[in-house]
Amino acid sequence: MTRRKFTSKFKTKVVLEVLKERETTQALAQRYEISPQQINLWKREFLKNAEAVFEKGSTSIKSATEEKEDRLLKVIGSLKVENDFLKHALR
């Protein structure tokens, strides 16, 4: 069985439905074919990071993962430039 990947848009939709409390977590889990534990995990994560939306001076909110990804992409770009330069120097 392969792991399914869910978009942040889908996760947000599910969490907002849970927060509305019109249906139980179990009912939503059955409708979206995911486990109730997964929904509760997304809900906890959503609520934990909710206050970051209202922080002053924050025009864009980046998670630690996104920041790490940005740093790694910069390193990859730098190494690619260096690699291309050395390839041309050896010709």
Secondary structure by P-SEA (a helix, b strand, c coil): cbbbbbcaaaaaaaaaaaaaccccaaaaaaaacccaaaaaaaaaaaaaaccccccccccccccaaaaaaaaaaaaaaaaaaaaaaaaaaac
